[in-house]
Amino acid sequence: MNAETRFLTPSDQDLAAPVISVVVPVHNEGPNLTPLIEAISAALSGVAHEIVYVDDGSADDTQKILADLAATLPTLVRVRHRTACGQSGAVITGVKTARGRYVATLDGDGQNDPADIPAMLEAMRDAEAKGPGPVLIAGHRVHRQDTQAKRVGSKIANRVRAYLLKDATPDTGCGLKLFRRQAFLELPHFDNIHRFLPALFMRAGGRVISVPVRHHARAHGASHYNNWQRLKVGIVDLFGVAWLQRRWKVPQIERPE
């Protein structure tokens, strides 16, 4: 393992930027905050990390709970939107706030399992060792713990998206993803970008590697989306990303001798 990609221990964290920042966008997820933060801390106990929570204009007790947790957990970083901007806006804010070389994103409802992050980080290291170019490690929820209607809706959406965008990714809706922070910041940013990261990484000349991840049933609260809401915004975004793909060619750079 070279100097750039070695895992720093938690004792190194005050001397250097963390290896990885875990970005979690949340909106009215008060009951899910403590168990998920504890799970993230446990999963990354051997890696220098930070946990960046972006409170996207929550109206419940999210702000107070995060403040109380941050008082005793130095790895927890809090950012708040005064008004809700949506999941992609919160993810973008979180990545900009993050200090880690790598960023992992996951949903704040507790359905993604932070225990999958170390394996995704290893997959990233292996992929980067094989060649240059931005890499996206995308979670694939093999056994989804959602309603049948939600699973069917996602299956149809994934097939339509894959046909139009050719992004070769079975589960773009999975919130658990890992990438280099700088690679994300170089992508075009727009609302609902989080649903199209595989296509955007490939547009930038990168690679997408899907890895199986666990998925849990939601323990508290209810989903903020339904199939109809996803369909209304998804169609417009889908054709917008297809347009972006056609309007860009990856430069093949040659440096003079």
C-alpha atoms as a printed R data frame, in Angstrom:
    type eleno elety resid chain resno       x      y       z
1   ATOM     1    CA   MET     A     1   0.000  0.000   0.000
2   ATOM     2    CA   ASN     A     2   1.553  3.320  -1.025
3   ATOM     3    CA   ALA     A     3   1.752  6.500   1.047
4   ATOM     4    CA   GLU     A     4  -1.196  8.116  -0.664
5   ATOM     5    CA   THR     A     5  -3.700  5.329  -0.139
6   ATOM     6    CA   ARG     A     6  -2.612  3.880   3.197
7   ATOM     7    CA   PHE     A     7  -5.236  3.844   5.910
8   ATOM     8    CA   LEU     A     8  -4.470  6.283   8.682
9   ATOM     9    CA   THR     A     9  -5.386  5.161  12.176
10  ATOM    10    CA   PRO     A    10  -7.737  7.274  14.310
11  ATOM    11    CA   SER     A    11  -4.724  8.550  16.279
12  ATOM    12    CA   ASP     A    12  -3.407 10.137  13.063
13  ATOM    13    CA   GLN     A    13  -6.637 12.005  12.456
14  ATOM    14    CA   ASP     A    14  -5.553 15.247  14.129
15  ATOM    15    CA   LEU     A    15  -2.389 15.354  12.005
16  ATOM    16    CA   ALA     A    16  -3.899 14.901   8.559
17  ATOM    17    CA   ALA     A    17  -7.146 15.032   6.658
18  ATOM    18    CA   PRO     A    18  -9.247 11.890   7.113
19  ATOM    19    CA   VAL     A    19  -8.958  9.133   4.565
20  ATOM    20    CA   ILE     A    20 -12.713  9.057   4.091
21  ATOM    21    CA   SER     A    21 -15.659 11.325   4.770
22  ATOM    22    CA   VAL     A    22 -19.091  9.749   5.122
23  ATOM    23    CA   VAL     A    23 -21.729 12.182   3.849
24  ATOM    24    CA   VAL     A    24 -25.286 11.655   5.063
25  ATOM    25    CA   PRO     A    25 -28.124 13.915   3.862
26  ATOM    26    CA   VAL     A    26 -31.130 13.933   6.195
27  ATOM    27    CA   HIS     A    27 -34.571 15.510   6.345
28  ATOM    28    CA   ASN     A    28 -36.731 14.808   9.403
29  ATOM    29    CA   GLU     A    29 -34.876 11.613  10.356
30  ATOM    30    CA   GLY     A    30 -34.555 12.305  14.108
31  ATOM    31    CA   PRO     A    31 -35.107  8.724  15.388
32  ATOM    32    CA   ASN     A    32 -32.605  7.296  12.880
33  ATOM    33    CA   LEU     A    33 -29.691  9.617  13.684
34  ATOM    34    CA   THR     A    34 -28.120  8.020  16.761
35  ATOM    35    CA   PRO     A    35 -28.160  4.352  15.631
36  ATOM    36    CA   LEU     A    36 -26.768  5.193  12.194
37  ATOM    37    CA   ILE     A    37 -23.986  7.419  13.513
38  ATOM    38    CA   GLU     A    38 -23.016  4.713  15.995
39  ATOM    39    CA   ALA     A    39 -22.982  2.153  13.156
40  ATOM    40    CA   ILE     A    40 -20.777  4.376  10.975
41  ATOM    41    CA   SER     A    41 -18.334  4.956  13.833
42  ATOM    42    CA   ALA     A    42 -18.120  1.225  14.530
43  ATOM    43    CA   ALA     A    43 -17.646  0.300  10.862
44  ATOM    44    CA   LEU     A    44 -14.783  2.788  10.409
45  ATOM    45    CA   SER     A    45 -13.140  2.468  13.816
46  ATOM    46    CA   GLY     A    46  -9.864  1.402  12.183
47  ATOM    47    CA   VAL     A    47  -9.793  4.152   9.547
48  ATOM    48    CA   ALA     A    48  -9.290  7.896   9.978
49  ATOM    49    CA   HIS     A    49 -12.694  9.286   9.078
50  ATOM    50    CA   GLU     A    50 -15.248 11.999   9.585
51  ATOM    51    CA   ILE     A    51 -19.041 11.874   9.441
52  ATOM    52    CA   VAL     A    52 -20.664 14.820   7.670
53  ATOM    53    CA   TYR     A    53 -24.375 15.186   8.342
54  ATOM    54    CA   VAL     A    54 -26.292 17.682   6.205
55  ATOM    55    CA   ASP     A    55 -29.604 18.641   7.791
56  ATOM    56    CA   ASP     A    56 -31.723 19.611   4.802
57  ATOM    57    CA   GLY     A    57 -34.130 21.991   6.509
58  ATOM    58    CA   SER     A    58 -35.577 19.455   8.953
59  ATOM    59    CA   ALA     A    59 -38.593 20.528  11.018
60  ATOM    60    CA   ASP     A    60 -38.245 17.823  13.692
61  ATOM    61    CA   ASP     A    61 -35.596 17.457  16.420
62  ATOM    62    CA   THR     A    62 -32.801 16.570  13.985
63  ATOM    63    CA   GLN     A    63 -30.833 19.762  14.676
64  ATOM    64    CA   LYS     A    64 -30.856 19.268  18.476
65  ATOM    65    CA   ILE     A    65 -29.970 15.575  18.319
66  ATOM    66    CA   LEU     A    66 -27.018 16.254  16.020
67  ATOM    67    CA   ALA     A    67 -25.808 19.055  18.296
68  ATOM    68    CA   ASP     A    68 -25.941 16.759  21.327
69  ATOM    69    CA   LEU     A    69 -24.085 13.986  19.499
70  ATOM    70    CA   ALA     A    70 -21.416 16.361  18.167
71  ATOM    71    CA   ALA     A    71 -20.636 17.488  21.711
72  ATOM    72    CA   THR     A    72 -19.163 14.060  22.479
73  ATOM    73    CA   LEU     A    73 -18.174 12.818  19.011
74  ATOM    74    CA   PRO     A    74 -15.329 14.848  17.447
75  ATOM    75    CA   THR     A    75 -15.631 13.051  14.101
76  ATOM    76    CA   LEU     A    76 -19.170 14.386  13.565
77  ATOM    77    CA   VAL     A    77 -19.443 17.469  11.344
78  ATOM    78    CA   ARG     A    78 -22.794 19.259  11.060
79  ATOM    79    CA   VAL     A    79 -24.116 21.428   8.226
80  ATOM    80    CA   ARG     A    80 -27.654 22.764   7.953
81  ATOM    81    CA   HIS     A    81 -29.742 24.120   5.087
82  ATOM    82    CA   ARG     A    82 -32.168 26.797   6.289
83  ATOM    83    CA   THR     A    83 -34.762 25.470   3.848
84  ATOM    84    CA   ALA     A    84 -34.978 22.072   2.170
85  ATOM    85    CA   CYS     A    85 -33.021 21.874  -1.091
86  ATOM    86    CA   GLY     A    86 -33.451 18.166  -1.798
87  ATOM    87    CA   GLN     A    87 -31.191 15.153  -1.455
88  ATOM    88    CA   SER     A    88 -28.779 16.100  -4.231
89  ATOM    89    CA   GLY     A    89 -28.342 19.603  -2.850
90  ATOM    90    CA   ALA     A    90 -27.535 18.120   0.543
91  ATOM    91    CA   VAL     A    91 -25.062 15.644  -0.958
92  ATOM    92    CA   ILE     A    92 -23.288 18.428  -2.856
93  ATOM    93    CA   THR     A    93 -23.056 20.549   0.302
94  ATOM    94    CA   GLY     A    94 -21.706 17.560   2.205
95  ATOM    95    CA   VAL     A    95 -19.027 16.740  -0.369
96  ATOM    96    CA   LYS     A    96 -17.914 20.381  -0.476
97  ATOM    97    CA   THR     A    97 -17.693 20.390   3.327
98  ATOM    98    CA   ALA     A    98 -15.838 17.061   3.505
99  ATOM    99    CA   ARG     A    99 -12.066 16.936   4.025
100 ATOM   100    CA   GLY     A   100 -11.492 13.292   3.147
101 ATOM   101    CA   ARG     A   101  -9.712 12.109   0.014
102 ATOM   102    CA   TYR     A   102 -12.574  9.667  -0.489
103 ATOM   103    CA   VAL     A   103 -16.280 10.226   0.131
104 ATOM   104    CA   ALA     A   104 -18.922  7.621   0.864
105 ATOM   105    CA   THR     A   105 -22.569  8.628   0.694
106 ATOM   106    CA   LEU     A   106 -25.461  6.797   2.261
107 ATOM   107    CA   ASP     A   107 -29.099  7.494   2.987
108 ATOM   108    CA   GLY     A   108 -30.041  8.769   6.435
109 ATOM   109    CA   ASP     A   109 -32.956  6.384   6.939
110 ATOM   110    CA   GLY     A   110 -30.789  3.522   8.212
111 ATOM   111    CA   GLN     A   111 -31.513  1.172   5.303
112 ATOM   112    CA   ASN     A   112 -27.934  1.278   3.986
113 ATOM   113    CA   ASP     A   113 -25.375 -0.608   6.088
114 ATOM   114    CA   PRO     A   114 -22.176  1.312   6.954
115 ATOM   115    CA   ALA     A   115 -20.443 -2.033   7.514
116 ATOM   116    CA   ASP     A   116 -20.183 -2.295   3.710
117 ATOM   117    CA   ILE     A   117 -17.992  0.829   3.435
118 ATOM   118    CA   PRO     A   118 -14.594 -0.782   4.264
119 ATOM   119    CA   ALA     A   119 -15.055 -3.366   1.494
120 ATOM   120    CA   MET     A   120 -16.037 -0.611  -0.930
121 ATOM   121    CA   LEU     A   121 -12.900  1.309   0.030
122 ATOM   122    CA   GLU     A   122 -10.803 -1.771  -0.717
123 ATOM   123    CA   ALA     A   123 -12.587 -2.153  -4.060
124 ATOM   124    CA   MET     A   124 -11.707  1.454  -4.836
125 ATOM   125    CA   ARG     A   125  -8.025  0.880  -4.038
126 ATOM   126    CA   ASP     A   126  -7.958 -2.205  -6.244
127 ATOM   127    CA   ALA     A   127  -9.657 -0.385  -9.130
128 ATOM   128    CA   GLU     A   128  -7.354  2.628  -8.942
129 ATOM   129    CA   ALA     A   129  -4.308  0.358  -8.945
130 ATOM   130    CA   LYS     A   130  -5.397 -1.039 -12.312
131 ATOM   131    CA   GLY     A   131  -5.409  2.240 -14.205
132 ATOM   132    CA   PRO     A   132  -6.117  5.972 -14.266
133 ATOM   133    CA   GLY     A   133  -9.467  7.684 -14.531
134 ATOM   134    CA   PRO     A   134 -12.198  8.445 -12.006
135 ATOM   135    CA   VAL     A   135 -13.816  5.442 -10.338
136 ATOM   136    CA   LEU     A   136 -17.257  5.149  -8.782
137 ATOM   137    CA   ILE     A   137 -17.968  2.231  -6.456
138 ATOM   138    CA   ALA     A   138 -21.744  1.799  -6.502
139 ATOM   139    CA   GLY     A   139 -23.699 -0.292  -4.049
140 ATOM   140    CA   HIS     A   140 -26.058 -2.918  -5.442
141 ATOM   141    CA   ARG     A   141 -28.915 -3.852  -3.099
142 ATOM   142    CA   VAL     A   142 -29.269 -7.503  -4.027
143 ATOM   143    CA   HIS     A   143 -31.974 -8.204  -1.426
144 ATOM   144    CA   ARG     A   144 -33.975 -4.997  -1.093
145 ATOM   145    CA   GLN     A   145 -36.143 -4.572   1.982
146 ATOM   146    CA   ASP     A   146 -38.748 -2.307   0.374
147 ATOM   147    CA   THR     A   147 -42.378 -2.643  -0.615
148 ATOM   148    CA   GLN     A   148 -43.143 -4.609  -3.755
149 ATOM   149    CA   ALA     A   149 -44.438 -1.474  -5.492
150 ATOM   150    CA   LYS     A   150 -41.185  0.335  -4.798
151 ATOM   151    CA   ARG     A   151 -39.080 -2.600  -6.017
152 ATOM   152    CA   VAL     A   152 -41.101 -2.931  -9.233
153 ATOM   153    CA   GLY     A   153 -40.938  0.804  -9.875
154 ATOM   154    CA   SER     A   154 -37.173  0.814  -9.392
155 ATOM   155    CA   LYS     A   155 -36.711 -2.196 -11.666
156 ATOM   156    CA   ILE     A   156 -38.593 -0.500 -14.498
157 ATOM   157    CA   ALA     A   157 -36.748  2.790 -13.969
158 ATOM   158    CA   ASN     A   158 -33.370  1.017 -13.948
159 ATOM   159    CA   ARG     A   159 -34.114 -0.734 -17.242
160 ATOM   160    CA   VAL     A   160 -35.244  2.462 -18.976
161 ATOM   161    CA   ARG     A   161 -32.265  4.418 -17.637
162 ATOM   162    CA   ALA     A   162 -29.779  1.693 -18.609
163 ATOM   163    CA   TYR     A   163 -31.245  1.556 -22.142
164 ATOM   164    CA   LEU     A   164 -30.930  5.318 -22.682
165 ATOM   165    CA   LEU     A   165 -27.724  6.080 -20.792
166 ATOM   166    CA   LYS     A   166 -25.797  2.811 -21.197
167 ATOM   167    CA   ASP     A   167 -24.421  3.234 -17.673
168 ATOM   168    CA   ALA     A   168 -24.106 -0.527 -17.020
169 ATOM   169    CA   THR     A   169 -25.249 -0.189 -13.410
170 ATOM   170    CA   PRO     A   170 -27.989 -2.430 -11.958
171 ATOM   171    CA   ASP     A   171 -28.948 -0.194  -9.018
172 ATOM   172    CA   THR     A   172 -28.303  3.529  -9.421
173 ATOM   173    CA   GLY     A   173 -30.894  4.278  -6.734
174 ATOM   174    CA   CYS     A   174 -28.729  2.820  -3.969
175 ATOM   175    CA   GLY     A   175 -27.569  5.674  -1.723
176 ATOM   176    CA   LEU     A   176 -24.381  3.842  -0.786
177 ATOM   177    CA   LYS     A   177 -21.641  5.020  -3.157
178 ATOM   178    CA   LEU     A   178 -17.933  5.771  -2.862
179 ATOM   179    CA   PHE     A   179 -15.710  8.050  -4.951
180 ATOM   180    CA   ARG     A   180 -12.827 10.472  -4.779
181 ATOM   181    CA   ARG     A   181 -13.988 13.845  -3.553
182 ATOM   182    CA   GLN     A   182 -12.190 15.730  -6.320
183 ATOM   183    CA   ALA     A   183 -13.744 13.543  -9.021
184 ATOM   184    CA   PHE     A   184 -17.229 14.376  -7.753
185 ATOM   185    CA   LEU     A   185 -16.505 18.098  -7.603
186 ATOM   186    CA   GLU     A   186 -15.526 18.063 -11.290
187 ATOM   187    CA   LEU     A   187 -18.933 16.693 -12.370
188 ATOM   188    CA   PRO     A   188 -21.772 18.958 -13.550
189 ATOM   189    CA   HIS     A   189 -24.056 19.591 -10.568
190 ATOM   190    CA   PHE     A   190 -27.841 19.725 -10.749
191 ATOM   191    CA   ASP     A   191 -30.860 18.623  -8.755
192 ATOM   192    CA   ASN     A   192 -31.151 14.809  -8.587
193 ATOM   193    CA   ILE     A   193 -27.530 14.297  -9.618
194 ATOM   194    CA   HIS     A   194 -27.338 11.502  -7.033
195 ATOM   195    CA   ARG     A   195 -29.512  9.293  -9.260
196 ATOM   196    CA   PHE     A   196 -27.186  9.617 -12.273
197 ATOM   197    CA   LEU     A   197 -23.681  9.386 -10.837
198 ATOM   198    CA   PRO     A   198 -22.747  6.245 -12.830
199 ATOM   199    CA   ALA     A   199 -23.590  7.908 -16.155
200 ATOM   200    CA   LEU     A   200 -21.772 11.102 -15.149
201 ATOM   201    CA   PHE     A   201 -18.636  9.246 -14.077
202 ATOM   202    CA   MET     A   202 -18.607  7.370 -17.382
203 ATOM   203    CA   ARG     A   203 -19.151 10.673 -19.231
204 ATOM   204    CA   ALA     A   204 -15.978 11.904 -17.510
205 ATOM   205    CA   GLY     A   205 -14.047  8.926 -18.854
206 ATOM   206    CA   GLY     A   206 -14.343  6.938 -15.641
207 ATOM   207    CA   ARG     A   207 -15.393  3.466 -14.589
208 ATOM   208    CA   VAL     A   208 -18.261  2.214 -12.457
209 ATOM   209    CA   ILE     A   209 -17.923 -0.900 -10.315
210 ATOM   210    CA   SER     A   210 -21.029 -2.288  -8.655
211 ATOM   211    CA   VAL     A   211 -20.596 -4.279  -5.447
212 ATOM   212    CA   PRO     A   212 -23.291 -6.172  -3.521
213 ATOM   213    CA   VAL     A   213 -24.344 -4.419  -0.311
214 ATOM   214    CA   ARG     A   214 -26.803 -5.128   2.459
215 ATOM   215    CA   HIS     A   215 -30.157 -3.404   2.756
216 ATOM   216    CA   HIS     A   216 -32.339 -3.132   5.853
217 ATOM   217    CA   ALA     A   217 -35.988 -2.363   6.397
218 ATOM   218    CA   ARG     A   218 -36.669  1.159   7.594
219 ATOM   219    CA   ALA     A   219 -36.963  1.112  11.397
220 ATOM   220    CA   HIS     A   220 -38.406  4.604  11.917
221 ATOM   221    CA   GLY     A   221 -40.342  7.121   9.852
222 ATOM   222    CA   ALA     A   222 -41.527  6.888   6.270
223 ATOM   223    CA   SER     A   223 -39.961  7.386   2.853
224 ATOM   224    CA   HIS     A   224 -39.994 10.929   1.484
225 ATOM   225    CA   TYR     A   225 -40.544  9.663  -2.083
226 ATOM   226    CA   ASN     A   226 -42.999  7.509  -3.992
227 ATOM   227    CA   ASN     A   227 -42.972  6.105  -7.514
228 ATOM   228    CA   TRP     A   228 -45.043  8.960  -8.935
229 ATOM   229    CA   GLN     A   229 -42.757 11.627  -7.472
230 ATOM   230    CA   ARG     A   230 -39.699  9.859  -8.854
231 ATOM   231    CA   LEU     A   231 -41.334  9.514 -12.273
232 ATOM   232    CA   LYS     A   232 -42.229 13.215 -12.551
233 ATOM   233    CA   VAL     A   233 -38.692 14.444 -11.991
234 ATOM   234    CA   GLY     A   234 -36.913 11.380 -13.350
235 ATOM   235    CA   ILE     A   235 -38.098 11.719 -16.939
236 ATOM   236    CA   VAL     A   236 -36.850 15.292 -17.275
237 ATOM   237    CA   ASP     A   237 -33.535 14.465 -15.607
238 ATOM   238    CA   LEU     A   238 -33.069 11.330 -17.698
239 ATOM   239    CA   PHE     A   239 -33.246 13.215 -20.985
240 ATOM   240    CA   GLY     A   240 -31.123 16.008 -19.520
241 ATOM   241    CA   VAL     A   241 -28.319 13.584 -18.668
242 ATOM   242    CA   ALA     A   242 -28.641 11.955 -22.093
243 ATOM   243    CA   TRP     A   243 -28.137 15.429 -23.590
244 ATOM   244    CA   LEU     A   244 -25.074 15.991 -21.402
245 ATOM   245    CA   GLN     A   245 -23.592 12.727 -22.627
246 ATOM   246    CA   ARG     A   246 -23.948 13.772 -26.276
247 ATOM   247    CA   ARG     A   247 -22.459 17.204 -25.648
248 ATOM   248    CA   TRP     A   248 -19.073 16.105 -24.304
249 ATOM   249    CA   LYS     A   249 -16.048 14.177 -25.504
250 ATOM   250    CA   VAL     A   250 -13.320 13.140 -23.106
251 ATOM   251    CA   PRO     A   251 -10.062 14.816 -24.225
252 ATOM   252    CA   GLN     A   252  -7.201 12.442 -25.014
253 ATOM   253    CA   ILE     A   253  -4.321 14.497 -23.640
254 ATOM   254    CA   GLU     A   254  -0.783 14.188 -24.976
255 ATOM   255    CA   ARG     A   255   2.073 15.967 -23.248
256 ATOM   256    CA   PRO     A   256   5.017 17.221 -25.374
257 ATOM   257    CA   GLU     A   257   8.296 15.457 -24.779
